[in-house]
Amino acid sequence: MQKSEGLSWGGGGGGPPPQFMPPPPAPPPPPHSPSLFCIHQLASMHRKVPTRSEAMLWHSLCGKQLGVRVRRQHPLHPYIVDFFVASHRLVIEVDGAVHEGREAEDAHRTRQLERLYGVRVMRIAAELVERDVYAAVALIRGALG
């Protein structure tokens, strides 16, 4: 095969083709951050086995009963929120016994969700949901405006 005399690689000198550098690799996720695939799997598992208070509240929120679509166990990477109203950018967290003594972690999570996704986070005590679900729904209705 003969080299074509009339071809050049753009530099005018007819030298070797330019070397293309691959893009730099994406930074690895933080070590504590699960993959989005894992988050979706966890959310699915949580939907299948809700807590008593989450099940009670979901019964009152599902099917656009408040006039808006409410999603349950919704992934907002790297978190899974109990309930999410996308149209109002509202996260609803039901805080039960597992949250006792975790106020600092919950506050950090709230700040992260607000910063990363621009959402409002509403926390409702599981005890209130179980004692008076209508009062809990009224609080949510008020947050929706």
Disulfide bonds with the S-S distance in Angstrom:
none
